[in-house]
Amino acid sequence: MPGSQPKAKSHLFIHATIVTVNKSRDVILDGALLVESGRIKAIGKTAELLQQSQGTGSSVEITDCTNQIIIPGLINTHAHLAQSLLRGLAEDLPLHEWLCDAIWPMEANYDETDGYVAALVTIAEMLKTGTTCFLEAMLTHRSGLENIVQAVEETRIRACLGKLIKVTETNSDLKLKDARDRDVSSMSISSALNTHKVHHGSNNDRLHIWFAAGTPRGSPSSAHTAIGETAKKHDIGLTMHCAEAPKDLPIYRQYYDCSPLQFCKDTQLVGEKSVFAHVVHPDAKAGDLDILRESKSTVSHNPTSNLKLGSGVCPIPDMVEAGVNVALGTDGAPCNNTYDMFREMHLASILHGGVRETAGLLSAYQVLEFATINGARALGLDGDIGSLEVGKKADIVLVAPKGAAVAPWDASQISTGGVDPVSIVVHSGGDNVDSVLVDGEFLVKGGKLLYLDEAAVAERARDSVAGIRSRSGITARNHQKLHYI
């Protein structure tokens, strides 16, 4: 790893277009933002903040952000860190076959350091594309908790790690083979509680430990109730894959005689710090959207994953109208191919208008809120991150639109009817990220990672996946009949 970088001083960013994502939806033209001691000290017009900084007599580092856009750090509320090593190895498969025949067998064959390497690969990609905080959706035993913690510590990203609490399926009719069940004893409630006790709040409070509840597919409801009750008793955040595939909805009806969210309510899984991933097939007539709103639970929308696995399209416009908190996630590399939240924002903002034949059904600004303040609210961190406001932690992203792909973008023309900066942010892609700060410290600068050797990490990933494929016996799954010569 590269050597430690010097600690950030007071830093003033000037001449920027600042998309605050605050309650007033303020966008500051020719704006400035002052970072001090890891937090946002001041925000306003460049002329005003320059004058104030000159009057203090203290040393302030200044960065000219002309024609750049400053946004809050993006928050990925559904990411599988260890799956970056499995990118491209399970193509063109429906969810249940994808899990049973490819992903789970490979995850069950991770070696000692594979999870660490995978986490570094994922975090490197997330940081370079503007993600400053993420929720790990299901940290399995073989990926190694200490591996992931070490990767978070070294890279200085903000993380909520959902440690999987595995409930062994008792329903043989579904024929869901899970190779990870061999480690079920290491994925218990007591193990998750001990992990929370040891690591929660570490790394200057950048690392939080969550529960990741296994998806109910015929397992005893009492086992899921135990997870929900324990999480509430200890005020621990909880995440779960819910109603993801078409087959999931009838499973809830057949084995639990209720809708997906009614099951979650009955088992104490809903709540202000509950994030349900996907929810592609809720039962609106049974009141699922009302349960989500009333419990203040969050839905993590993963459009790319849902489309790639043929799971369907989540009714996000209905959820927004019902008052449900909607956030955004990428899922894992095997069902998305990237961890780029800019790609996810772009797709989320256009998908639903196409499906319902109504242009602008979700605006670019709404989707930016999904990826920032709504994500912060989902994680119980909206008092500290998710928007650019005085007193909040300085998790910020500098977007530098450049080249023909964003022409004729010109920040000086915004006030006279020029291109909307939010449209540029949501639709331009993660390649335009110039700098990323967490707690006021640069982790990416000029498009380069400061705490990771990207080439070295990629090389280690190639070595790791060769071992995983050898031990699991899994080869790339797709329908392309190519002739290799």
C-alpha positions as CSV (number, residue, x, y, z in Angstrom):
1,M,0.0,0.0,0.0
2,P,1.2,3.6,-0.7
3,G,2.4,5.5,2.4
4,S,0.0,7.5,4.5
5,Q,-0.9,10.9,3.2
6,P,-0.7,14.1,5.3
7,K,-3.7,15.0,7.3
8,A,-6.0,17.5,5.6
9,K,-5.7,21.2,6.7
10,S,-8.5,23.7,6.5
11,H,-9.5,23.6,2.8
12,L,-11.6,26.0,0.8
13,F,-13.1,25.0,-2.5
14,I,-14.0,28.0,-4.6
15,H,-15.8,28.9,-7.9
16,A,-17.8,25.6,-7.8
17,T,-21.4,24.8,-8.6
18,I,-22.6,23.3,-5.3
19,V,-25.6,21.0,-5.3
20,T,-26.3,20.9,-1.6
21,V,-29.2,18.4,-1.5
22,N,-30.5,20.3,1.5
23,K,-34.2,20.6,2.3
24,S,-34.5,23.8,0.2
25,R,-32.8,22.1,-2.7
26,D,-30.3,25.0,-2.9
27,V,-27.8,25.0,-5.8
28,I,-25.1,27.6,-5.2
29,L,-23.6,29.2,-8.3
30,D,-20.0,30.3,-8.1
31,G,-20.1,28.7,-4.7
32,A,-17.5,28.0,-2.0
33,L,-17.2,25.4,0.7
34,L,-14.9,25.4,3.7
35,V,-13.8,22.2,5.3
36,E,-12.2,22.3,8.8
37,S,-11.5,19.5,11.2
38,G,-13.3,17.0,9.0
39,R,-16.6,18.9,8.8
40,I,-18.2,21.6,6.7
41,K,-17.3,24.9,8.4
42,A,-19.0,27.3,5.9
43,I,-20.8,27.2,2.6
44,G,-21.9,30.1,0.4
45,K,-20.7,32.4,-2.4
46,T,-17.0,32.4,-3.4
47,A,-16.5,36.1,-2.8
48,E,-18.0,36.0,0.7
49,L,-16.0,32.9,1.9
50,L,-12.7,34.2,0.3
51,Q,-13.1,37.5,2.2
52,Q,-13.9,35.6,5.5
53,S,-10.9,33.3,5.1
54,Q,-8.5,36.2,4.5
55,G,-9.8,37.9,7.7
56,T,-9.0,34.9,9.9
57,G,-5.2,35.0,9.5
58,S,-5.1,31.2,9.5
59,S,-3.6,29.0,6.8
60,V,-6.2,27.7,4.3
61,E,-5.5,25.6,1.3
62,I,-7.6,26.7,-1.7
63,T,-8.8,24.6,-4.6
64,D,-10.2,26.3,-7.7
65,C,-13.2,24.3,-8.9
66,T,-14.2,26.4,-11.9
67,N,-16.7,24.5,-14.1
68,Q,-16.8,21.7,-11.5
69,I,-19.8,20.5,-9.5
70,I,-19.6,19.6,-5.8
71,I,-22.1,17.1,-4.5
72,P,-22.5,15.1,-1.3
73,G,-20.7,11.7,-1.3
74,L,-22.8,9.0,-2.8
75,I,-24.2,6.3,-0.5
76,N,-24.6,2.8,-1.8
77,T,-27.2,1.0,0.3
78,H,-26.8,-2.4,-1.1
79,A,-23.4,-3.7,-2.1
80,H,-21.7,-7.1,-1.8
81,L,-18.1,-6.4,-1.3
82,A,-16.8,-9.9,-1.7
83,Q,-18.5,-10.5,-5.0
84,S,-16.2,-8.2,-7.1
85,L,-14.0,-11.3,-7.6
86,L,-16.9,-13.0,-9.3
87,R,-17.5,-10.4,-12.0
88,G,-18.5,-12.0,-15.3
89,L,-18.7,-15.5,-13.9
90,A,-22.5,-15.9,-13.7
91,E,-24.0,-14.3,-16.7
92,D,-27.5,-14.7,-18.1
93,L,-29.0,-16.7,-15.2
94,P,-32.2,-16.2,-13.3
95,L,-31.8,-15.4,-9.6
96,H,-32.3,-18.7,-7.9
97,E,-30.2,-20.7,-10.4
98,W,-27.6,-17.8,-10.3
99,L,-27.4,-18.2,-6.5
100,C,-27.5,-22.0,-6.1
101,D,-25.4,-23.1,-9.0
102,A,-22.8,-20.3,-9.2
103,I,-22.6,-17.6,-6.6
104,W,-23.1,-19.5,-3.4
105,P,-20.7,-22.4,-4.3
106,M,-18.0,-19.9,-5.2
107,E,-18.6,-17.8,-2.0
108,A,-18.2,-21.0,0.0
109,N,-14.8,-21.5,-1.4
110,Y,-13.1,-18.3,-0.6
111,D,-9.6,-18.8,1.0
112,E,-8.0,-16.8,3.8
113,T,-7.3,-13.5,2.1
114,D,-9.8,-13.6,-0.8
115,G,-12.3,-11.5,1.0
116,Y,-9.7,-8.9,1.8
117,V,-8.6,-8.7,-1.9
118,A,-12.3,-8.5,-3.0
119,A,-13.1,-5.7,-0.6
120,L,-10.1,-3.7,-1.8
121,V,-11.2,-4.1,-5.4
122,T,-14.8,-3.1,-4.6
123,I,-13.8,-0.1,-2.5
124,A,-11.3,1.1,-5.1
125,E,-14.1,1.1,-7.7
126,M,-16.6,2.8,-5.4
127,L,-14.3,5.5,-4.3
128,K,-13.2,6.3,-7.9
129,T,-16.9,6.7,-8.8
130,G,-17.9,8.9,-5.9
131,T,-19.2,6.5,-3.3
132,T,-18.1,7.6,0.2
133,C,-20.4,5.3,2.3
134,F,-21.9,1.9,1.7
135,L,-24.0,-0.8,3.3
136,E,-22.5,-4.3,2.9
137,A,-25.6,-6.4,2.2
138,M,-24.6,-9.8,3.4
139,L,-21.1,-10.4,4.8
140,T,-20.6,-14.2,4.6
141,H,-18.3,-16.2,6.9
142,R,-15.8,-17.3,4.2
143,S,-15.2,-13.7,3.1
144,G,-13.9,-13.1,6.6
145,L,-15.1,-10.2,8.8
146,E,-11.6,-9.2,9.8
147,N,-10.6,-9.1,6.1
148,I,-13.4,-6.6,5.4
149,V,-12.7,-4.5,8.5
150,Q,-9.0,-4.3,7.5
151,A,-9.9,-3.1,4.0
152,V,-12.2,-0.4,5.4
153,E,-9.5,0.7,7.8
154,E,-6.8,1.0,5.2
155,T,-9.0,2.7,2.6
156,R,-10.7,5.1,5.0
157,I,-14.1,4.8,3.4
158,R,-17.3,5.0,5.5
159,A,-19.0,1.6,5.9
160,C,-21.9,-0.2,7.5
161,L,-21.1,-3.9,7.4
162,G,-24.1,-6.3,7.5
163,K,-23.0,-9.5,9.0
164,L,-25.1,-12.4,7.7
165,I,-27.2,-14.2,10.2
166,K,-27.9,-17.5,8.4
167,V,-31.1,-19.4,8.9
168,T,-30.9,-22.9,7.5
169,E,-33.8,-23.6,5.1
170,T,-36.0,-26.5,6.3
171,N,-38.1,-26.5,3.1
172,S,-36.8,-29.2,0.7
173,D,-39.5,-28.5,-1.8
174,L,-37.9,-25.4,-3.0
175,K,-34.6,-27.2,-3.8
176,L,-32.5,-24.2,-2.9
177,K,-29.0,-25.6,-2.2
178,D,-26.8,-23.2,-0.3
179,A,-23.2,-24.3,-0.1
180,R,-22.7,-21.7,2.6
181,D,-24.7,-23.8,5.1
182,R,-21.5,-25.6,6.0
183,D,-20.5,-22.5,8.0
184,V,-24.0,-21.8,9.5
185,S,-22.7,-22.1,13.1
186,S,-20.4,-19.1,12.4
187,M,-23.3,-17.0,11.2
188,S,-25.4,-16.8,14.3
189,I,-27.1,-14.0,16.3
190,S,-24.5,-14.3,19.1
191,S,-21.6,-14.1,16.6
192,A,-23.1,-11.0,15.0
193,L,-23.6,-9.4,18.5
194,N,-20.0,-10.1,19.4
195,T,-18.9,-8.5,16.1
196,H,-21.0,-5.4,16.9
197,K,-19.4,-5.2,20.3
198,V,-15.9,-5.3,19.0
199,H,-16.1,-3.2,15.9
200,H,-19.1,-0.9,15.9
201,G,-18.1,2.8,16.0
202,S,-14.4,2.1,15.3
203,N,-12.2,4.1,12.8
204,N,-13.4,7.5,14.1
205,D,-17.0,6.2,13.9
206,R,-16.6,5.5,10.2
207,L,-17.3,1.7,10.7
208,H,-20.7,0.5,11.8
209,I,-21.9,-3.1,12.2
210,W,-25.3,-4.2,11.1
211,F,-27.3,-7.4,11.0
212,A,-28.0,-9.0,7.6
213,A,-31.0,-11.2,7.9
214,G,-31.2,-14.2,5.5
215,T,-34.1,-14.2,3.0
216,P,-37.1,-16.2,4.3
217,R,-37.9,-19.0,1.9
218,G,-39.7,-21.5,4.1
219,S,-37.5,-21.2,7.2
220,P,-39.3,-20.9,10.6
221,S,-40.7,-17.4,11.2
222,S,-39.6,-17.7,14.8
223,A,-35.9,-17.6,13.7
224,H,-36.5,-14.4,11.8
225,T,-38.4,-12.9,14.8
226,A,-35.3,-13.6,16.9
227,I,-33.2,-11.6,14.5
228,G,-35.6,-8.6,14.5
229,E,-36.1,-8.6,18.2
230,T,-32.4,-8.7,18.9
231,A,-31.7,-5.9,16.5
232,K,-34.3,-3.7,18.1
233,K,-33.1,-4.5,21.6
234,H,-29.5,-3.4,20.8
235,D,-30.4,-0.6,18.4
236,I,-28.6,-2.4,15.5
237,G,-29.4,-1.6,11.9
238,L,-30.8,-4.5,9.8
239,T,-30.9,-5.3,6.1
240,M,-32.5,-8.0,4.1
241,H,-33.2,-9.1,0.5
242,C,-37.0,-8.9,0.2
243,A,-39.4,-10.0,-2.5
244,E,-36.6,-9.8,-5.1
245,A,-37.7,-12.4,-7.7
246,P,-41.1,-13.4,-9.1
247,K,-40.9,-16.7,-7.2
248,D,-40.5,-15.0,-3.9
249,L,-44.1,-13.5,-3.6
250,P,-45.9,-16.9,-3.8
251,I,-43.3,-18.3,-1.3
252,Y,-44.5,-15.8,1.3
253,R,-48.1,-16.7,0.6
254,Q,-47.6,-20.4,0.6
255,Y,-45.3,-20.8,3.6
256,Y,-46.3,-17.8,5.8
257,D,-49.8,-17.0,4.6
258,C,-49.0,-13.3,4.3
259,S,-47.4,-10.6,2.1
260,P,-43.6,-10.0,2.1
261,L,-43.8,-6.8,4.3
262,Q,-46.5,-8.2,6.5
263,F,-44.0,-11.0,7.3
264,C,-41.3,-8.5,8.0
265,K,-43.7,-6.5,10.3
266,D,-44.8,-9.7,12.2
267,T,-41.2,-10.8,12.7
268,Q,-40.0,-7.3,14.0
269,L,-37.8,-6.8,11.0
270,V,-39.2,-3.4,10.0
271,G,-38.0,-0.1,11.5
272,E,-36.2,3.2,11.0
273,K,-32.9,1.5,10.5
274,S,-34.2,-1.4,8.3
275,V,-33.1,-1.5,4.7
276,F,-35.0,-3.9,2.4
277,A,-33.2,-4.5,-0.8
278,H,-35.0,-4.9,-4.1
279,V,-38.7,-5.3,-3.1
280,V,-39.5,-5.8,-6.7
281,H,-42.6,-7.7,-5.9
282,P,-44.4,-6.2,-2.9
283,D,-48.1,-6.8,-2.4
284,A,-49.5,-3.3,-2.6
285,K,-53.1,-4.5,-2.2
286,A,-52.1,-6.2,1.1
287,G,-50.7,-2.9,2.4
288,D,-47.0,-3.5,1.9
289,L,-46.3,0.1,0.9
290,D,-48.2,1.4,3.9
291,I,-46.1,-0.9,6.2
292,L,-42.9,0.5,4.7
293,R,-44.0,4.1,5.2
294,E,-45.5,3.7,8.7
295,S,-42.4,1.8,10.0
296,K,-40.1,4.3,8.3
297,S,-38.2,1.4,6.6
298,T,-36.2,2.0,3.5
299,V,-36.3,0.3,0.1
300,S,-32.9,0.0,-1.6
301,H,-33.6,0.2,-5.3
302,N,-31.2,-1.9,-7.5
303,P,-32.4,-1.4,-11.0
304,T,-29.4,-2.9,-12.9
305,S,-29.4,-6.1,-10.8
306,N,-33.1,-6.6,-11.1
307,L,-33.0,-6.2,-14.9
308,K,-30.0,-8.4,-15.4
309,L,-31.3,-11.2,-13.4
310,G,-34.8,-10.9,-15.0
311,S,-36.4,-10.2,-11.6
312,G,-38.6,-7.4,-12.8
313,V,-38.9,-3.7,-12.2
314,C,-39.6,-2.4,-8.6
315,P,-42.6,0.0,-8.4
316,I,-40.5,2.9,-7.3
317,P,-42.9,5.7,-8.4
318,D,-45.7,4.1,-6.3
319,M,-43.4,3.9,-3.3
320,V,-42.4,7.5,-3.7
321,E,-46.0,8.6,-4.0
322,A,-46.8,6.5,-0.9
323,G,-44.1,8.3,1.1
324,V,-41.6,5.4,1.4
325,N,-37.9,6.3,1.8
326,V,-36.2,5.1,-1.3
327,A,-32.4,4.8,-1.5
328,L,-30.1,3.3,-4.2
329,G,-27.7,0.4,-4.5
330,T,-25.6,-1.4,-7.0
331,D,-25.8,-5.0,-5.6
332,G,-22.7,-7.0,-6.5
333,A,-20.5,-7.3,-9.6
334,P,-21.9,-10.6,-10.8
335,C,-25.4,-9.1,-11.3
336,N,-24.4,-5.6,-12.2
337,N,-20.8,-5.8,-13.5
338,T,-19.9,-2.5,-11.7
339,Y,-20.3,-0.7,-8.4
340,D,-20.7,2.7,-10.1
341,M,-23.5,4.7,-8.5
342,F,-23.6,7.2,-11.4
343,R,-24.6,4.4,-13.7
344,E,-27.3,3.3,-11.2
345,M,-28.6,6.9,-10.9
346,H,-28.8,7.2,-14.7
347,L,-30.8,4.0,-15.1
348,A,-33.1,4.7,-12.1
349,S,-34.0,8.1,-13.5
350,I,-35.0,6.8,-17.0
351,L,-36.2,3.2,-16.4
352,H,-39.6,4.0,-14.8
353,G,-40.6,6.6,-17.3
354,G,-40.0,4.0,-20.1
355,V,-41.9,1.2,-18.3
356,R,-44.9,3.5,-17.6
357,E,-44.6,5.5,-20.8
358,T,-44.4,8.8,-18.9
359,A,-41.3,10.9,-19.5
360,G,-39.8,12.5,-16.3
361,L,-41.8,10.3,-14.0
362,L,-38.7,10.4,-11.7
363,S,-36.5,13.5,-12.0
364,A,-32.8,13.5,-12.0
365,Y,-32.9,15.4,-8.7
366,Q,-35.1,12.8,-7.0
367,V,-32.7,10.1,-8.0
368,L,-29.7,12.1,-6.7
369,E,-31.6,12.3,-3.4
370,F,-32.0,8.5,-3.5
371,A,-28.2,8.3,-3.7
372,T,-27.4,10.8,-1.0
373,I,-29.8,12.1,1.7
374,N,-32.2,9.2,1.4
375,G,-29.3,6.8,1.8
376,A,-28.1,8.7,4.8
377,R,-31.5,8.5,6.3
378,A,-31.7,4.8,5.7
379,L,-28.5,4.3,7.6
380,G,-29.4,6.6,10.5
381,L,-26.7,9.0,9.4
382,D,-28.6,11.9,7.9
383,G,-27.6,14.2,10.8
384,D,-23.9,13.8,9.7
385,I,-23.9,13.0,5.9
386,G,-26.0,13.0,2.8
387,S,-26.2,16.7,2.1
388,L,-23.8,19.6,2.1
389,E,-24.6,21.7,5.2
390,V,-22.7,23.5,7.9
391,G,-21.8,21.1,10.7
392,K,-22.1,18.0,8.7
393,K,-19.1,15.7,8.0
394,A,-17.2,16.6,4.9
395,D,-18.0,13.6,2.7
396,I,-17.9,15.3,-0.6
397,V,-17.4,14.6,-4.3
398,L,-15.9,16.9,-6.9
399,V,-17.3,16.2,-10.4
400,A,-15.3,17.6,-13.3
401,P,-17.4,17.3,-16.5
402,K,-15.0,17.2,-19.4
403,G,-14.8,16.3,-23.1
404,A,-17.3,15.9,-25.8
405,A,-19.5,13.6,-23.8
406,V,-20.7,16.5,-21.6
407,A,-20.5,19.3,-24.2
408,P,-21.8,22.0,-24.2
409,W,-21.7,22.0,-20.3
410,D,-20.7,25.5,-19.0
411,A,-21.3,26.4,-15.4
412,S,-21.3,30.1,-16.3
413,Q,-24.4,29.7,-18.4
414,I,-26.6,28.0,-15.8
415,S,-28.3,31.1,-14.6
416,T,-29.3,32.1,-18.2
417,G,-30.9,28.8,-19.1
418,G,-27.8,26.7,-19.6
419,V,-27.5,22.9,-18.9
420,D,-28.9,21.8,-15.5
421,P,-25.9,20.7,-13.3
422,V,-28.0,17.9,-11.7
423,S,-28.7,16.5,-15.1
424,I,-25.0,16.5,-15.9
425,V,-24.2,14.7,-12.6
426,V,-26.9,12.0,-12.9
427,H,-26.3,11.3,-16.6
428,S,-22.6,11.9,-17.1
429,G,-21.1,8.9,-15.4
430,G,-18.5,8.2,-12.7
431,D,-15.6,8.8,-15.1
432,N,-16.0,12.5,-14.4
433,V,-15.2,12.2,-10.7
434,D,-12.1,14.2,-9.9
435,S,-11.8,14.1,-6.1
436,V,-13.5,12.4,-3.2
437,L,-13.2,13.3,0.5
438,V,-14.4,11.4,3.6
439,D,-14.2,13.2,6.9
440,G,-12.5,16.1,5.0
441,E,-9.6,13.9,3.9
442,F,-8.8,13.4,0.2
443,L,-9.1,9.7,-0.7
444,V,-9.2,10.4,-4.5
445,K,-7.5,13.4,-6.0
446,G,-7.2,14.1,-9.7
447,G,-8.9,10.8,-10.4
448,K,-6.2,8.9,-8.5
449,L,-6.6,6.8,-5.4
450,L,-4.4,8.0,-2.6
451,Y,-4.4,5.0,-0.3
452,L,-4.6,2.1,-2.8
453,D,-2.3,0.8,-5.5
454,E,-5.0,0.1,-8.1
455,A,-2.8,-2.0,-10.4
456,A,-1.5,-4.1,-7.6
457,V,-5.0,-4.8,-6.3
458,A,-6.2,-5.9,-9.7
459,E,-3.3,-8.3,-10.0
460,R,-4.1,-9.9,-6.6
461,A,-7.7,-10.2,-7.7
462,R,-6.7,-12.3,-10.7
463,D,-4.7,-14.6,-8.5
464,S,-7.6,-15.0,-6.0
465,V,-10.3,-15.8,-8.5
466,A,-8.2,-18.5,-10.1
467,G,-8.1,-20.3,-6.7
468,I,-11.8,-19.8,-6.1
469,R,-12.7,-21.3,-9.5
470,S,-10.3,-24.2,-8.9
471,R,-11.7,-25.0,-5.5
472,S,-15.4,-24.6,-6.4
473,G,-15.3,-26.2,-9.9
474,I,-17.3,-23.3,-11.3
475,T,-16.6,-21.9,-14.7
476,A,-18.0,-18.8,-16.4
477,R,-21.8,-19.2,-16.9
478,N,-23.3,-17.7,-20.0
479,H,-25.2,-18.5,-23.2
480,Q,-22.6,-17.3,-25.6
481,K,-21.2,-20.1,-27.7
482,L,-17.9,-18.6,-28.6
483,H,-15.2,-20.4,-30.6
484,Y,-11.9,-19.8,-28.8
485,I,-8.9,-20.6,-31.0
